[in-house]
Amino acid sequence: MDKINFDYHPQFFTATILEWRPLLTEDVYKDIIIKSLLFLKNEGSIIIYGFVIMPNHIHLIWQIQDGHTRDLVQMRFLKFTAQQMKFRLLDTDDDRLSLFLVNAKDRKYQFWERNSLSIDLWSPKVFMQKLDYIHNNPLQDKWKLAQYPEDYRYSSAGFYQKGVDEFDLVTHYAG
């Protein structure tokens, strides 16, 4: 755990679909999240230490890199994923699009709740607590998405338990 520089602290980030709607149940929507995270990782904006994509929310442990600001990275991530979800719903003539109609001054549709949670992780102990929480989220009684954390595809648990990173997304916290 000594490889992370806690002077440039990682953050626990949670974003929730509007009104907790289960839009992320289908893999195509989860893949939109993955694609956006990969873009940010590959351009050098973020390092991702952990993630899980749940039916109506996501949790990340990420570290914003030098030259980038948390607010801008979060805004770009949420805006891009919202646009892609809207395009997908439009392209497939999906009736669920109307569930996200808000007709606000600055947007016609809204996919993410406005107040995403971002918590600075100042210590290895808190970091590990959040990583365990992320990995066990799919096992909760209300979800039952997998029997074991490492069996849930849209999580970094498989990376830490099996050494498999299907999406080439995660950096091990120990370097």
N, CA, C and O of each residue as an XYZ file, in Angstrom:
700
protein
N       0.823     -1.199      0.000
C       0.000      0.000      0.000
C       0.859      1.253      0.000
O       0.319      2.359      0.020
N       2.171      1.118     -0.021
C       3.043      2.283      0.066
C       3.284      2.960     -1.281
O       4.001      3.960     -1.323
N       2.721      2.465     -2.382
C       2.991      3.039     -3.702
C       2.135      4.264     -4.019
O       2.554      5.110     -4.808
N       0.958      4.378     -3.430
C       0.107      5.537     -3.696
C       0.661      6.733     -2.944
O       0.945      6.648     -1.749
N       0.812      7.837     -3.637
C       1.242      9.074     -3.002
C       0.005      9.772     -2.448
O      -0.759     10.373     -3.203
N      -0.193      9.698     -1.153
C      -1.387     10.272     -0.546
C      -1.331     11.794     -0.456
O      -2.292     12.420     -0.008
N      -0.200     12.405     -0.882
C      -0.178     13.862     -1.024
C      -1.089     14.284     -2.177
O      -1.691     15.357     -2.144
N      -1.183     13.430     -3.192
C      -2.129     13.617     -4.300
C      -3.187     12.536     -4.126
O      -3.236     11.555     -4.868
N      -4.012     12.745     -3.144
C      -4.904     11.712     -2.633
C      -5.904     11.195     -3.666
O      -6.436     11.948     -4.481
N      -6.138      9.888     -3.602
C      -7.223      9.317     -4.389
C      -8.564      9.760     -3.804
O      -8.640     10.238     -2.672
N      -9.601      9.593     -4.591
C     -10.935      9.991     -4.157
C     -11.918      8.859     -4.395
O     -11.818      8.112     -5.368
N     -12.864      8.756     -3.485
C     -14.000      7.859     -3.631
C     -15.106      8.680     -4.270
O     -15.541      9.688     -3.712
N     -15.562      8.250     -5.440
C     -16.536      9.006     -6.218
C     -17.760      8.135     -6.468
O     -17.641      6.978     -6.870
N     -18.927      8.700     -6.226
C     -20.189      8.014     -6.499
C     -21.063      8.910     -7.352
O     -21.247     10.089     -7.049
N     -21.597      8.347     -8.415
C     -22.576      9.049     -9.247
C     -23.800      8.150     -9.369
O     -23.684      6.938     -9.545
N     -24.968      8.765     -9.274
C     -26.233      8.034     -9.260
C     -27.104      8.471    -10.428
O     -27.211      9.658    -10.734
N     -27.721      7.496    -11.069
C     -28.671      7.792    -12.145
C     -29.866      8.548    -11.550
O     -30.274      8.295    -10.416
N     -30.412      9.471    -12.330
C     -31.530     10.309    -11.894
C     -32.639      9.467    -11.264
O     -33.116      8.493    -11.845
N     -33.029      9.872    -10.069
C     -34.093      9.223     -9.293
C     -33.851      7.721     -9.098
O     -34.794      6.939     -8.978
N     -32.598      7.345     -9.068
C     -32.171      5.968     -8.813
C     -32.755      4.974     -9.821
O     -32.963      3.805     -9.495
N     -33.017      5.438    -11.034
C     -33.577      4.552    -12.059
C     -32.512      3.541    -12.503
O     -31.340      3.896    -12.621
N     -32.904      2.302    -12.746
C     -31.937      1.240    -13.080
C     -31.537      1.214    -14.556
O     -31.718      0.201    -15.232
N     -31.002      2.308    -15.045
C     -30.602      2.391    -16.450
C     -29.384      1.524    -16.762
O     -29.219      1.068    -17.894
N     -28.544      1.297    -15.777
C     -27.277      0.597    -16.013
C     -27.397     -0.921    -15.875
O     -26.402     -1.597    -15.616
N     -28.594     -1.454    -16.044
C     -28.750     -2.908    -15.962
C     -28.204     -3.598    -17.209
O     -27.666     -4.702    -17.126
N     -28.342     -2.953    -18.357
C     -27.869     -3.544    -19.608
C     -26.385     -3.235    -19.813
O     -25.919     -2.136    -19.515
N     -25.661     -4.221    -20.325
C     -24.221     -4.058    -20.523
C     -23.875     -2.888    -21.438
O     -22.836     -2.253    -21.255
N     -24.718     -2.596    -22.411
C     -24.415     -1.509    -23.346
C     -24.256     -0.178    -22.605
O     -23.447      0.658    -23.008
N     -25.010      0.025    -21.541
C     -24.893      1.262    -20.761
C     -23.690      1.208    -19.828
O     -23.038      2.226    -19.595
N     -23.395      0.042    -19.300
C     -22.180     -0.112    -18.494
C     -20.944      0.147    -19.357
O     -19.968      0.748    -18.907
N     -21.006     -0.317    -20.603
C     -19.872     -0.128    -21.513
C     -19.638      1.344    -21.847
O     -18.507      1.743    -22.126
N     -20.686      2.141    -21.822
C     -20.524      3.593    -21.997
C     -19.673      4.156    -20.862
O     -18.804      4.996    -21.094
N     -19.921      3.696    -19.644
C     -19.135      4.125    -18.476
C     -17.676      3.712    -18.664
O     -16.764      4.520    -18.490
N     -17.469      2.446    -19.021
C     -16.113      1.927    -19.222
C     -15.382      2.725    -20.296
O     -14.229      3.113    -20.109
N     -16.046      2.968    -21.412
C     -15.432      3.705    -22.524
C     -14.981      5.096    -22.082
O     -13.890      5.539    -22.443
N     -15.797      5.771    -21.320
C     -15.447      7.110    -20.849
C     -14.273      7.069    -19.875
O     -13.367      7.898    -19.955
N     -14.290      6.109    -18.959
C     -13.182      5.979    -18.011
C     -11.876      5.646    -18.735
O     -10.817      6.170    -18.389
N     -11.956      4.779    -19.732
C     -10.759      4.450    -20.517
C     -10.200      5.674    -21.224
O      -8.985      5.873    -21.264
N     -11.076      6.485    -21.776
C     -10.624      7.701    -22.444
C      -9.878      8.600    -21.461
O      -8.785      9.081    -21.760
N     -10.469      8.826    -20.290
C      -9.836      9.693    -19.289
C      -8.515      9.102    -18.798
O      -7.549      9.831    -18.573
N      -8.477      7.791    -18.635
C      -7.236      7.132    -18.216
C      -6.162      7.283    -19.292
O      -5.025      7.655    -18.999
N      -6.530      6.992    -20.532
C      -5.552      7.007    -21.622
C      -5.044      8.405    -21.955
O      -3.934      8.549    -22.467
N      -5.835      9.434    -21.674
C      -5.350     10.798    -21.908
C      -4.532     11.309    -20.721
O      -3.969     12.401    -20.784
N      -4.462     10.523    -19.637
C      -3.651     10.896    -18.480
C      -4.356     11.755    -17.453
O      -3.696     12.361    -16.609
N      -5.676     11.827    -17.497
C      -6.433     12.633    -16.529
C      -6.597     11.933    -15.189
O      -6.627     12.579    -14.142
N      -6.705     10.600    -15.228
C      -7.022      9.845    -14.016
C      -6.218      8.556    -13.944
O      -5.728      8.039    -14.948
N      -6.104      8.060    -12.722
C      -5.697      6.687    -12.445
C      -6.880      6.071    -11.717
O      -7.446      6.689    -10.815
N      -7.255      4.863    -12.100
C      -8.375      4.182    -11.456
C      -7.831      3.022    -10.637
O      -7.140      2.144    -11.152
N      -8.160      3.040     -9.350
C      -7.743      1.974     -8.443
C      -8.862      0.984     -8.163
O      -8.601     -0.158     -7.785
N     -10.094      1.408     -8.345
C     -11.212      0.519     -8.089
C     -12.484      1.074     -8.694
O     -12.647      2.288     -8.821
N     -13.392      0.171     -9.068
C     -14.673      0.613     -9.614
C     -15.710     -0.490     -9.483
O     -15.383     -1.671     -9.366
N     -16.955     -0.076     -9.507
C     -18.075     -0.994     -9.673
C     -19.189     -0.214    -10.360
O     -19.446      0.946    -10.040
N     -19.842     -0.873    -11.307
C     -20.987     -0.276    -11.989
C     -22.211     -1.078    -11.584
O     -22.344     -2.252    -11.931
N     -23.094     -0.436    -10.853
C     -24.304     -1.054    -10.338
C     -25.488     -0.673    -11.234
O     -25.331      0.170    -12.117
N     -26.660     -1.266    -11.031
C     -27.801     -0.967    -11.908
C     -28.215      0.503    -11.954
O     -28.746      0.963    -12.965
N     -27.979      1.244    -10.868
C     -28.415      2.649    -10.865
C     -27.373      3.622    -10.323
O     -27.680      4.793    -10.096
N     -26.162      3.158    -10.117
C     -25.098      4.048     -9.644
C     -23.734      3.420     -9.914
O     -23.619      2.235    -10.230
N     -22.716      4.249     -9.780
C     -21.341      3.765     -9.921
C     -20.525      4.253     -8.727
O     -20.800      5.305     -8.150
N     -19.525      3.469     -8.378
C     -18.531      3.874     -7.382
C     -17.157      3.746     -8.030
O     -16.872      2.772     -8.726
N     -16.321      4.734     -7.792
C     -14.949      4.702     -8.290
C     -13.997      5.085     -7.168
O     -14.347      5.863     -6.281
N     -12.813      4.541     -7.215
C     -11.682      5.129     -6.503
C     -10.726      5.538     -7.606
O     -10.139      4.704     -8.295
N     -10.588      6.834     -7.750
C      -9.729      7.369     -8.800
C      -8.861      8.467     -8.232
O      -9.126      9.008     -7.158
N      -7.829      8.781     -8.969
C      -6.912      9.837     -8.568
C      -6.749     10.768     -9.767
O      -6.280     10.361    -10.829
N      -7.143     12.017     -9.576
C      -7.007     13.019    -10.623
C      -5.519     13.357    -10.744
O      -4.838     13.543     -9.736
N      -5.026     13.433    -11.960
C      -3.601     13.641    -12.198
C      -3.245     15.122    -12.323
O      -4.098     15.965    -12.597
N      -1.964     15.410    -12.114
C      -1.455     16.781    -12.236
C      -1.900     17.401    -13.556
O      -1.908     16.744    -14.596
N      -2.266     18.662    -13.495
C      -2.694     19.378    -14.687
C      -4.178     19.251    -14.967
O      -4.686     19.846    -15.918
N      -4.878     18.480    -14.150
C      -6.317     18.283    -14.317
C      -7.003     18.600    -12.988
O      -6.431     18.380    -11.921
N      -8.217     19.110    -13.058
C      -8.959     19.408    -11.834
C     -10.102     18.419    -11.658
O     -10.688     17.937    -12.628
N     -10.401     18.132    -10.410
C     -11.486     17.203    -10.100
C     -12.791     17.645    -10.742
O     -13.478     16.840    -11.371
N     -13.137     18.917    -10.589
C     -14.416     19.401    -11.113
C     -14.519     19.221    -12.621
O     -15.559     18.801    -13.129
N     -13.448     19.535    -13.336
C     -13.483     19.418    -14.793
C     -13.539     17.954    -15.236
O     -14.284     17.612    -16.155
N     -12.761     17.101    -14.593
C     -12.767     15.682    -14.949
C     -14.149     15.084    -14.685
O     -14.686     14.366    -15.528
N     -14.720     15.376    -13.528
C     -16.054     14.865    -13.206
C     -17.087     15.374    -14.203
O     -17.930     14.612    -14.675
N     -17.019     16.659    -14.520
C     -17.981     17.241    -15.452
C     -17.870     16.580    -16.828
O     -18.884     16.237    -17.435
N     -16.662     16.404    -17.311
C     -16.464     15.769    -18.617
C     -16.976     14.338    -18.618
O     -17.627     13.906    -19.569
N     -16.684     13.607    -17.558
C     -17.132     12.218    -17.447
C     -18.659     12.136    -17.441
O     -19.246     11.369    -18.204
N     -19.290     12.919    -16.589
C     -20.749     12.859    -16.470
C     -21.440     13.367    -17.736
O     -22.457     12.812    -18.153
N     -20.899     14.403    -18.337
C     -21.499     14.952    -19.557
C     -21.392     13.959    -20.715
O     -22.371     13.710    -21.417
N     -20.209     13.398    -20.908
C     -20.024     12.448    -22.007
C     -20.926     11.228    -21.834
O     -21.598     10.814    -22.780
N     -20.944     10.656    -20.639
C     -21.756      9.452    -20.437
C     -23.240      9.760    -20.598
O     -23.980      8.947    -21.151
N     -23.683     10.919    -20.126
C     -25.094     11.302    -20.290
C     -25.445     11.437    -21.769
O     -26.490     10.959    -22.211
N     -24.577     12.083    -22.525
C     -24.833     12.235    -23.964
C     -24.906     10.878    -24.658
O     -25.783     10.645    -25.489
N     -23.990      9.995    -24.315
C     -23.974      8.676    -24.950
C     -25.208      7.855    -24.570
O     -25.747      7.131    -25.407
N     -25.656      7.958    -23.328
C     -26.871      7.254    -22.912
C     -28.085      7.799    -23.664
O     -28.949      7.041    -24.104
N     -28.135      9.115    -23.802
C     -29.238      9.734    -24.547
C     -29.225      9.264    -26.001
O     -30.265      8.882    -26.538
N     -28.057      9.291    -26.635
C     -27.957      8.851    -28.027
C     -28.403      7.397    -28.177
O     -29.104      7.052    -29.129
N     -27.997      6.555    -27.243
C     -28.376      5.137    -27.298
C     -29.899      4.984    -27.186
O     -30.505      4.227    -27.944
N     -30.504      5.693    -26.255
C     -31.961      5.613    -26.091
C     -32.683      6.144    -27.325
O     -33.698      5.586    -27.742
N     -32.161      7.217    -27.905
C     -32.754      7.766    -29.135
C     -32.611      6.788    -30.304
O     -33.571      6.535    -31.032
N     -31.416      6.245    -30.476
C     -31.140      5.341    -31.598
C     -31.989      4.077    -31.557
O     -32.343      3.525    -32.599
N     -32.312      3.624    -30.361
C     -33.085      2.387    -30.219
C     -34.567      2.669    -29.985
O     -35.348      1.755    -29.723
N     -34.945      3.946    -30.082
C     -36.342      4.352    -29.881
C     -36.889      3.797    -28.562
O     -38.002      3.276    -28.497
N     -36.077      3.924    -27.527
C     -36.399      3.376    -26.209
C     -37.319      4.329    -25.451
O     -37.005      5.508    -25.289
N     -38.449      3.814    -24.991
C     -39.434      4.623    -24.258
C     -38.883      5.204    -22.957
O     -39.421      6.182    -22.439
N     -37.822      4.614    -22.432
C     -37.268      5.107    -21.166
C     -36.685      6.506    -21.275
O     -36.476      7.163    -20.256
N     -36.421      6.971    -22.475
C     -35.874      8.320    -22.634
C     -36.769      9.353    -21.957
O     -36.266     10.305    -21.360
N     -38.060      9.183    -22.037
C     -38.991     10.150    -21.432
C     -38.838     10.234    -19.915
O     -39.202     11.246    -19.316
N     -38.310      9.197    -19.293
C     -38.092      9.219    -17.845
C     -37.022     10.228    -17.442
O     -36.955     10.643    -16.285
N     -36.191     10.617    -18.395
C     -35.080     11.518    -18.120
C     -35.316     12.928    -18.652
O     -34.420     13.772    -18.609
N     -36.515     13.178    -19.150
C     -36.896     14.497    -19.648
C     -37.091     15.450    -18.472
O     -37.911     15.192    -17.591
N     -36.337     16.556    -18.458
C     -36.444     17.521    -17.360
C     -36.775     18.927    -17.841
O     -37.275     19.746    -17.071
N     -36.500     19.210    -19.108
C     -36.758     20.540    -19.677
C     -36.258     21.676    -18.786
O     -36.957     22.668    -18.580
N     -35.059     21.523    -18.267
C     -34.432     22.579    -17.462
C     -33.856     23.641    -18.396
O     -33.773     23.435    -19.607
N     -33.462     24.770    -17.828
C     -32.899     25.859    -18.638
C     -31.656     25.428    -19.398
O     -31.441     25.838    -20.539
N     -30.839     24.599    -18.759
C     -29.560     24.227    -19.365
C     -29.556     22.848    -20.025
O     -28.528     22.429    -20.557
N     -30.677     22.140    -20.000
C     -30.709     20.803    -20.610
C     -32.145     20.316    -20.774
O     -33.048     20.693    -20.027
N     -32.315     19.476    -21.766
C     -33.630     18.867    -21.989
C     -33.759     17.558    -21.208
O     -34.827     17.222    -20.695
N     -32.631     16.823    -21.132
C     -32.615     15.545    -20.428
C     -31.556     15.584    -19.337
O     -30.568     16.312    -19.432
N     -31.777     14.799    -18.315
C     -30.793     14.663    -17.236
C     -30.705     13.194    -16.863
O     -31.720     12.547    -16.606
N     -29.485     12.672    -16.835
C     -29.289     11.258    -16.538
C     -28.657     11.015    -15.172
O     -28.870      9.963    -14.569
N     -27.894     11.966    -14.688
C     -27.212     11.812    -13.403
C     -27.824     12.764    -12.387
O     -28.198     13.888    -12.722
N     -27.921     12.312    -11.158
C     -28.287     13.219    -10.070
C     -27.232     14.323    -10.020
O     -26.067     14.083    -10.335
N     -27.627     15.496     -9.636
C     -26.712     16.646     -9.687
C     -25.606     16.611     -8.637
O     -24.519     17.133     -8.885
N     -25.841     16.032     -7.511
C     -24.846     16.085     -6.431
C     -24.094     14.767     -6.303
O     -24.400     13.948     -5.436
N     -23.118     14.574     -7.165
C     -22.265     13.396     -7.058
C     -21.423     13.512     -5.794
O     -21.080     14.609     -5.355
N     -21.102     12.369     -5.226
C     -20.315     12.332     -3.997
C     -18.844     12.144     -4.339
O     -18.489     11.263     -5.122
N     -17.996     12.970     -3.754
C     -16.559     12.830     -3.926
C     -15.896     13.028     -2.566
O     -15.980     14.104     -1.973
N     -15.241     11.986     -2.085
C     -14.610     12.015     -0.764
C     -13.116     11.767     -0.927
O     -12.709     10.778     -1.537
N     -12.309     12.656     -0.388
C     -10.862     12.464     -0.405
C     -10.488     11.309      0.519
O     -10.988     11.212      1.640
N      -9.615     10.447      0.045
C      -9.147      9.309      0.838
C      -7.739      9.625      1.321
O      -6.771      9.517      0.568
N      -7.640     10.012      2.576
C      -6.391     10.525      3.128
C      -5.476      9.456      3.697
O      -4.306      9.725      3.966
N      -5.990      8.244      3.885
C      -5.151      7.229      4.522
C      -5.349      5.871      3.861
O      -6.394      5.611      3.265
N      -4.343      5.008      3.969
C      -4.477      3.653      3.428
C      -5.648      2.881      4.044
O      -6.303      2.097      3.358
N      -5.908      3.099      5.328
C      -7.005      2.384      5.999
C      -8.354      2.740      5.372
O      -9.152      1.851      5.075
N      -8.609      4.021      5.171
C      -9.876      4.458      4.576
C      -9.949      4.006      3.115
O     -11.011      3.607      2.637
N      -8.829      4.070      2.418
C      -8.766      3.594      1.038
C      -9.231      2.140      0.960
O     -10.078      1.803      0.132
N      -8.686      1.287      1.810
C      -9.032     -0.135      1.783
C     -10.485     -0.371      2.190
O     -11.138     -1.264      1.651
N     -10.995      0.418      3.133
C     -12.409      0.295      3.509
C     -13.304      0.570      2.305
O     -14.264     -0.161      2.061
N     -12.995      1.613      1.562
C     -13.803      1.977      0.388
C     -13.653      0.940     -0.726
O     -14.628      0.615     -1.403
N     -12.448      0.424     -0.917
C     -12.240     -0.595     -1.943
C     -13.033     -1.860     -1.608
O     -13.656     -2.450     -2.490
N     -13.012     -2.275     -0.352
C     -13.808     -3.434      0.072
C     -15.299     -3.173     -0.120
O     -16.034     -4.052     -0.569
N     -15.738     -1.976      0.216
C     -17.145     -1.607      0.040
C     -17.549     -1.719     -1.433
O     -18.582     -2.302     -1.759
N     -16.727     -1.155     -2.312
C     -16.993     -1.218     -3.750
C     -17.112     -2.671     -4.210
O     -18.059     -3.031     -4.909
N     -16.162     -3.490     -3.820
C     -16.127     -4.867     -4.303
C     -17.256     -5.724     -3.751
O     -17.671     -6.687     -4.396
N     -17.753     -5.393     -2.586
C     -18.845     -6.172     -1.998
C     -20.229     -5.642     -2.347
O     -21.231     -6.286     -2.036
N     -20.301     -4.490     -2.980
C     -21.586     -3.882     -3.337
C     -22.486     -4.823     -4.156
O     -23.675     -4.919     -3.853
N     -21.975     -5.513     -5.170
C     -22.851     -6.388     -5.969
C     -23.411     -7.580     -5.198
O     -24.361     -8.214     -5.658
N     -22.844     -7.897     -4.038
C     -23.290     -9.044     -3.265
C     -24.418     -8.714     -2.291
O     -25.017     -9.620     -1.712
N     -24.711     -7.439     -2.104
C     -25.752     -7.049     -1.155
C     -27.070     -7.726     -1.505
O     -27.358     -7.992     -2.672
N     -27.867     -7.998     -0.475
C     -29.141     -8.691     -0.667
C     -30.037     -8.016     -1.693
O     -30.729     -8.691     -2.455
N     -30.030     -6.690     -1.719
C     -30.930     -6.010     -2.657
C     -30.462     -6.116     -4.108
O     -31.230     -5.833     -5.027
N     -29.196     -6.524     -4.322
C     -28.685     -6.643     -5.685
C     -28.513     -8.095     -6.110
O     -29.061     -8.517     -7.127
N     -27.753     -8.855     -5.332
C     -27.445    -10.254     -5.651
C     -26.994    -10.417     -7.108
O     -27.528    -11.243     -7.848
N     -26.011     -9.622     -7.497
C     -25.507     -9.649     -8.870
C     -24.433    -10.713     -9.081
O     -24.108    -11.051    -10.220
N     -23.888    -11.233     -8.001
C     -22.857    -12.271     -8.079
C     -22.759    -12.961     -6.726
O     -23.187    -12.426     -5.703
N     -22.189    -14.154     -6.743
C     -21.997    -14.874     -5.487
C     -20.708    -14.424     -4.786
O     -20.629    -14.383     -3.558
N     -19.699    -14.087     -5.605
C     -18.419    -13.630     -5.079
C     -18.045    -12.320     -5.768
O     -18.369    -12.128     -6.940
N     -17.369    -11.420     -5.060
C     -17.029    -10.126     -5.667
C     -16.309    -10.262     -7.006
O     -16.606     -9.527     -7.948
N     -15.377    -11.185     -7.094
C     -14.575    -11.321     -8.313
C     -15.364    -11.880     -9.497
O     -14.868    -11.872    -10.624
N     -16.574    -12.363     -9.259
C     -17.408    -12.892    -10.343
C     -18.236    -11.818    -11.036
O     -18.810    -12.068    -12.096
N     -18.305    -10.635    -10.456
C     -19.093     -9.570    -11.079
C     -18.216     -8.859    -12.102
O     -17.194     -8.270    -11.747
N     -18.611     -8.913    -13.356
C     -17.784     -8.426    -14.466
C     -17.458     -6.944    -14.368
O     -16.325     -6.542    -14.635
N     -18.420     -6.138    -13.994
C     -18.232     -4.683    -14.015
C     -17.746     -4.170    -12.660
O     -18.362     -3.309    -12.033
N     -16.633     -4.727    -12.243
C     -16.009     -4.380    -10.970
C     -14.517     -4.658    -11.068
O     -14.075     -5.485    -11.866
N     -13.760     -3.965    -10.256
C     -12.316     -4.208    -10.206
C     -11.957     -5.382     -9.302
O     -10.778     -5.712     -9.172
N     -12.939     -6.018     -8.676
C     -12.651     -7.134     -7.771
C     -11.920     -8.264     -8.491
O     -11.008     -8.866     -7.924
N     -12.304     -8.557     -9.724
C     -11.628     -9.608    -10.486
C     -10.160     -9.304    -10.722
O      -9.326    -10.208    -10.753
N      -9.851     -8.029    -10.888
C      -8.463     -7.600    -11.060
C      -7.654     -7.910     -9.808
O      -6.545     -8.437     -9.892
N      -8.213     -7.581     -8.649
C      -7.478     -7.791     -7.402
C      -7.467     -9.255     -6.962
O      -6.499     -9.702     -6.346
N      -8.519    -10.003     -7.264
C      -8.602    -11.396     -6.817
C      -7.983    -12.387     -7.805
O      -7.358    -13.367     -7.401
N      -8.161    -12.123     -9.105
C      -7.723    -13.076    -10.132
C      -6.613    -12.544    -11.034
O      -6.039    -13.292    -11.825
N      -6.312    -11.248    -10.915
C      -5.321    -10.646    -11.797
C      -5.844    -10.382    -13.198
O      -5.058    -10.201    -14.129
N      -7.162    -10.358    -13.359
C      -7.785    -10.166    -14.669
C      -8.357     -8.756    -14.756
O      -9.172     -8.352    -13.927
N      -7.920     -8.015    -15.766
C      -8.454     -6.670    -16.009
C      -8.991     -6.638    -17.437
O      -8.320     -6.177    -18.360
N     -10.192     -7.130    -17.593
C     -10.818     -7.263    -18.913
C     -10.834     -5.957    -19.693
O     -10.735     -5.959    -20.920
N     -10.958     -4.846    -18.983
C     -11.109     -3.553    -19.648
C      -9.807     -2.752    -19.722
O      -9.792     -1.660    -20.292
N      -8.718     -3.275    -19.157
C      -7.435     -2.564    -19.106
C      -7.611     -1.184    -18.479
O      -7.170     -0.172    -19.023
N      -8.261     -1.173    -17.335
C      -8.693      0.067    -16.715
C      -8.010      0.358    -15.379
O      -7.774      1.518    -15.041
N      -7.695     -0.683    -14.627
C      -7.321     -0.530    -13.222
C      -5.806     -0.551    -13.025
O      -5.090     -1.324    -13.661
N      -5.346      0.306    -12.138
C      -3.965      0.303    -11.664
C      -3.974     -0.237    -10.239
O      -4.753      0.224     -9.405
N      -3.122     -1.202     -9.959
C      -3.072     -1.781     -8.612
C      -2.601     -0.725     -7.618
O      -1.662      0.024     -7.888
N      -3.256     -0.678     -6.481
C      -2.907      0.327     -5.474
C      -1.493      0.154     -4.941
O      -0.918      1.107     -4.416
N      -0.921     -1.037     -5.063
C       0.439     -1.263     -4.568
C       1.487     -1.031     -5.657
O       2.666     -1.332     -5.472
N       1.051     -0.502     -6.774
C       1.985     -0.165     -7.847
C       2.157     -1.184     -8.851
O       2.922     -0.995     -9.797
